[in-house]
Amino acid sequence: MVPTQDVQSNRAIQHKCPGRLARRSAIAVCLISLVAGCGENTPEKPPTVPVKGRVTYKGSPLTGGDVTFAPSGGGVDRRAGSGPIQSDGTFVISSYQSGDGVEAGEYKVFFNPAPPNPDAKSAPVKNPIPEKYRSAKTTPITEVVAEGDANSVVEYKLDE
């Protein structure tokens, strides 16, 4: 808008462009439509089955690291799930949100060691998890999670 002087009243007036208001309104409508449409195209989270359990090695609980459920068999487009191993060897698996579990299906279960503590003043502790359990390709553990398994607790007893 360009201010000009009104010769008769000696005050500033605005020249209004009728197309400007129409353009601004059209832009506002487009932006509102885009924002409103964003939620409609978001895929819903598939149903999940809670998975919790305990892992031991040579009879003693693992005290750190992570458990991962990697999809295997049919339907490998499912999301993997993982969870930290607590000091008593227990874990809870999450895939979309904390503690929600994984989608029903078949999974390869493997265990990642806890990262070394950079502040530790002593020599690094040997990783207690045998190599064969550290990868989806080498782990011998397969778990089938079924829709009705919501209250089950899995137990993994690792050996050499």
Contacts in CASP RR format, 6 or more apart in sequence:
PFRMAT RR
TARGET T0000
AUTHOR 0000-0000-0000
METHOD contacts of the structure
MODEL  1
MVPTQDVQSNRAIQHKCPGRLARRSAIAVCLISLVAGCGENTPEKPPTVP
VKGRVTYKGSPLTGGDVTFAPSGGGVDRRAGSGPIQSDGTFVISSYQSGD
GVEAGEYKVFFNPAPPNPDAKSAPVKNPIPEKYRSAKTTPITEVVAEGDA
NSVVEYKLDE
1 14 0 8 1.000
1 15 0 8 1.000
1 16 0 8 1.000
1 17 0 8 1.000
1 20 0 8 1.000
2 14 0 8 1.000
2 15 0 8 1.000
3 12 0 8 1.000
3 13 0 8 1.000
3 14 0 8 1.000
4 12 0 8 1.000
4 13 0 8 1.000
4 15 0 8 1.000
5 11 0 8 1.000
5 12 0 8 1.000
6 12 0 8 1.000
6 13 0 8 1.000
45 96 0 8 1.000
45 97 0 8 1.000
46 78 0 8 1.000
46 103 0 8 1.000
47 103 0 8 1.000
47 104 0 8 1.000
47 147 0 8 1.000
48 95 0 8 1.000
48 96 0 8 1.000
48 100 0 8 1.000
48 101 0 8 1.000
48 102 0 8 1.000
48 103 0 8 1.000
49 101 0 8 1.000
49 102 0 8 1.000
49 103 0 8 1.000
49 104 0 8 1.000
49 145 0 8 1.000
49 146 0 8 1.000
49 147 0 8 1.000
49 148 0 8 1.000
49 149 0 8 1.000
49 150 0 8 1.000
50 92 0 8 1.000
50 93 0 8 1.000
50 99 0 8 1.000
50 100 0 8 1.000
50 101 0 8 1.000
50 150 0 8 1.000
50 151 0 8 1.000
51 69 0 8 1.000
51 92 0 8 1.000
51 93 0 8 1.000
51 101 0 8 1.000
51 102 0 8 1.000
51 143 0 8 1.000
51 145 0 8 1.000
51 149 0 8 1.000
51 154 0 8 1.000
52 90 0 8 1.000
52 91 0 8 1.000
52 92 0 8 1.000
52 93 0 8 1.000
52 153 0 8 1.000
52 154 0 8 1.000
53 90 0 8 1.000
53 91 0 8 1.000
53 92 0 8 1.000
53 153 0 8 1.000
53 154 0 8 1.000
53 155 0 8 1.000
53 156 0 8 1.000
54 61 0 8 1.000
54 88 0 8 1.000
54 89 0 8 1.000
54 90 0 8 1.000
54 91 0 8 1.000
54 153 0 8 1.000
54 154 0 8 1.000
54 155 0 8 1.000
54 156 0 8 1.000
55 61 0 8 1.000
55 62 0 8 1.000
55 67 0 8 1.000
55 85 0 8 1.000
55 89 0 8 1.000
55 91 0 8 1.000
55 111 0 8 1.000
55 155 0 8 1.000
55 156 0 8 1.000
55 157 0 8 1.000
55 158 0 8 1.000
56 62 0 8 1.000
56 89 0 8 1.000
56 155 0 8 1.000
56 156 0 8 1.000
56 157 0 8 1.000
56 158 0 8 1.000
57 128 0 8 1.000
57 129 0 8 1.000
57 130 0 8 1.000
57 157 0 8 1.000
57 158 0 8 1.000
57 159 0 8 1.000
58 158 0 8 1.000
58 159 0 8 1.000
59 157 0 8 1.000
61 87 0 8 1.000
61 88 0 8 1.000
61 89 0 8 1.000
61 90 0 8 1.000
62 85 0 8 1.000
62 89 0 8 1.000
62 111 0 8 1.000
62 128 0 8 1.000
62 129 0 8 1.000
62 158 0 8 1.000
63 85 0 8 1.000
63 86 0 8 1.000
63 87 0 8 1.000
63 88 0 8 1.000
63 89 0 8 1.000
63 114 0 8 1.000
64 84 0 8 1.000
64 85 0 8 1.000
64 86 0 8 1.000
64 87 0 8 1.000
64 89 0 8 1.000
64 113 0 8 1.000
64 114 0 8 1.000
65 84 0 8 1.000
65 85 0 8 1.000
65 111 0 8 1.000
65 112 0 8 1.000
65 113 0 8 1.000
65 114 0 8 1.000
65 129 0 8 1.000
66 82 0 8 1.000
66 83 0 8 1.000
66 84 0 8 1.000
66 85 0 8 1.000
66 91 0 8 1.000
66 111 0 8 1.000
66 112 0 8 1.000
67 82 0 8 1.000
67 83 0 8 1.000
67 85 0 8 1.000
67 91 0 8 1.000
67 93 0 8 1.000
67 109 0 8 1.000
67 110 0 8 1.000
67 111 0 8 1.000
67 156 0 8 1.000
68 80 0 8 1.000
68 81 0 8 1.000
68 82 0 8 1.000
68 83 0 8 1.000
68 109 0 8 1.000
68 110 0 8 1.000
68 111 0 8 1.000
68 112 0 8 1.000
68 136 0 8 1.000
69 80 0 8 1.000
69 81 0 8 1.000
69 82 0 8 1.000
69 93 0 8 1.000
69 95 0 8 1.000
69 102 0 8 1.000
69 107 0 8 1.000
69 108 0 8 1.000
69 109 0 8 1.000
69 143 0 8 1.000
69 145 0 8 1.000
70 80 0 8 1.000
70 81 0 8 1.000
70 107 0 8 1.000
70 108 0 8 1.000
70 109 0 8 1.000
70 110 0 8 1.000
70 136 0 8 1.000
71 77 0 8 1.000
71 78 0 8 1.000
71 79 0 8 1.000
71 80 0 8 1.000
71 105 0 8 1.000
71 106 0 8 1.000
71 107 0 8 1.000
72 106 0 8 1.000
72 107 0 8 1.000
72 108 0 8 1.000
72 136 0 8 1.000
72 142 0 8 1.000
73 106 0 8 1.000
74 105 0 8 1.000
74 106 0 8 1.000
75 105 0 8 1.000
78 102 0 8 1.000
78 103 0 8 1.000
78 105 0 8 1.000
79 95 0 8 1.000
79 96 0 8 1.000
79 102 0 8 1.000
79 103 0 8 1.000
80 95 0 8 1.000
80 102 0 8 1.000
80 107 0 8 1.000
81 93 0 8 1.000
81 94 0 8 1.000
81 95 0 8 1.000
81 101 0 8 1.000
81 102 0 8 1.000
82 93 0 8 1.000
82 94 0 8 1.000
82 95 0 8 1.000
83 91 0 8 1.000
83 92 0 8 1.000
83 93 0 8 1.000
83 94 0 8 1.000
84 91 0 8 1.000
85 91 0 8 1.000
85 111 0 8 1.000
85 114 0 8 1.000
92 99 0 8 1.000
92 101 0 8 1.000
93 99 0 8 1.000
93 101 0 8 1.000
93 102 0 8 1.000
94 100 0 8 1.000
94 101 0 8 1.000
95 101 0 8 1.000
95 102 0 8 1.000
95 103 0 8 1.000
102 145 0 8 1.000
103 145 0 8 1.000
104 145 0 8 1.000
104 146 0 8 1.000
104 147 0 8 1.000
105 144 0 8 1.000
105 145 0 8 1.000
105 146 0 8 1.000
106 142 0 8 1.000
106 143 0 8 1.000
106 144 0 8 1.000
106 145 0 8 1.000
107 142 0 8 1.000
107 143 0 8 1.000
107 144 0 8 1.000
107 145 0 8 1.000
108 136 0 8 1.000
108 139 0 8 1.000
108 141 0 8 1.000
108 142 0 8 1.000
109 139 0 8 1.000
109 141 0 8 1.000
109 142 0 8 1.000
109 143 0 8 1.000
109 156 0 8 1.000
110 133 0 8 1.000
110 134 0 8 1.000
110 135 0 8 1.000
110 136 0 8 1.000
110 138 0 8 1.000
110 139 0 8 1.000
110 141 0 8 1.000
111 129 0 8 1.000
111 133 0 8 1.000
111 134 0 8 1.000
111 139 0 8 1.000
111 156 0 8 1.000
111 158 0 8 1.000
112 129 0 8 1.000
112 134 0 8 1.000
113 127 0 8 1.000
113 128 0 8 1.000
113 129 0 8 1.000
113 134 0 8 1.000
116 124 0 8 1.000
116 125 0 8 1.000
129 158 0 8 1.000
130 158 0 8 1.000
130 159 0 8 1.000
130 160 0 8 1.000
131 138 0 8 1.000
132 138 0 8 1.000
132 139 0 8 1.000
132 140 0 8 1.000
133 139 0 8 1.000
133 140 0 8 1.000
133 141 0 8 1.000
133 158 0 8 1.000
141 156 0 8 1.000
143 154 0 8 1.000
END
